[in-house]
Amino acid sequence: MAVKEKKIGTIDHYYSHLGVATLTLEDDIKVGDTIHVKGRTSDFTQKVESLQVEHKDVASAKKGDGIGLKVVDHGRTHDTVYKVIEGS
């Protein structure tokens, strides 16, 4: 099974005390999607467990939305966030 990745945004800010990264979406995302965060010193993959738009929990967000995303590792400003798309 081939795995592809599609860029969905770039981290604008990382709140270390919350473990939350903020970004403006370039594509849609929903809870349950798998993402890959990659930067100069960051490289981790995780399932999306929690999404917020304007400080409210949401199940999905669309292109152009500014989101807060709970991350499992330290995200850094300018890290690229990809949605992992599993295909055949």
C-alpha positions in Angstrom: 0.0 0.0 0.0 1.4 3.4 -1.1 1.4 6.3 1.3 1.2 9.8 0.0 1.3 13.1 1.8 -0.5 16.4 1.0 0.7 19.7 2.5 -2.1 21.2 4.7 -0.2 24.1 6.3 2.8 25.5 8.1 2.9 26.0 11.8 2.5 29.7 12.8 3.1 29.2 16.5 3.7 26.4 19.0 2.4 26.7 22.6 4.7 24.5 24.6 2.7 24.7 27.8 -0.3 23.4 26.0 1.3 21.1 23.4 -0.7 23.0 20.7 0.4 24.2 17.3 -1.6 26.8 15.3 -1.7 27.0 11.6 -3.9 28.3 8.7 -5.1 25.4 6.6 -4.3 25.0 2.9 -6.6 21.9 2.8 -9.3 20.2 4.8 -8.6 18.2 7.9 -10.8 16.2 10.4 -10.4 14.4 13.7 -9.1 10.9 13.0 -6.8 12.0 10.1 -3.2 11.1 10.3 -0.7 14.0 10.0 3.1 14.2 9.6 4.9 17.3 11.0 8.3 17.9 9.4 10.8 20.6 9.9 14.5 21.3 10.4 14.5 19.4 13.7 10.9 18.0 13.9 9.7 14.8 12.3 6.7 13.0 13.8 3.5 11.4 12.7 0.3 11.3 14.7 -3.5 10.9 14.5 -5.5 14.1 14.9 -7.2 13.7 18.3 -8.4 17.3 18.8 -9.0 20.3 16.6 -10.1 23.8 17.6 -11.3 26.8 15.5 -11.6 30.1 17.4 -11.1 28.2 20.7 -14.1 25.8 20.1 -13.7 22.1 19.6 -14.6 21.0 16.1 -14.7 17.7 14.3 -13.3 19.1 11.0 -11.9 22.3 9.5 -11.6 23.6 6.0 -9.1 25.4 3.8 -8.5 28.9 5.1 -9.5 28.1 8.7 -7.0 29.1 11.4 -6.8 26.0 13.7 -5.3 24.9 17.0 -4.0 21.3 16.9 -2.9 19.2 19.8 0.4 17.6 18.9 2.3 14.7 20.5 5.8 16.3 20.1 7.3 19.7 19.9 6.2 21.6 16.8 8.2 24.6 15.7 7.3 27.7 13.7 7.7 27.1 10.0 7.4 23.3 10.3 5.3 21.9 7.5 2.2 19.8 8.3 1.1 17.1 5.9 -2.0 15.0 5.8 -1.1 11.3 5.3 -3.2 9.8 2.5 -3.1 6.0 2.3 -3.8 4.6 -1.1 -3.2 1.5 -3.1 
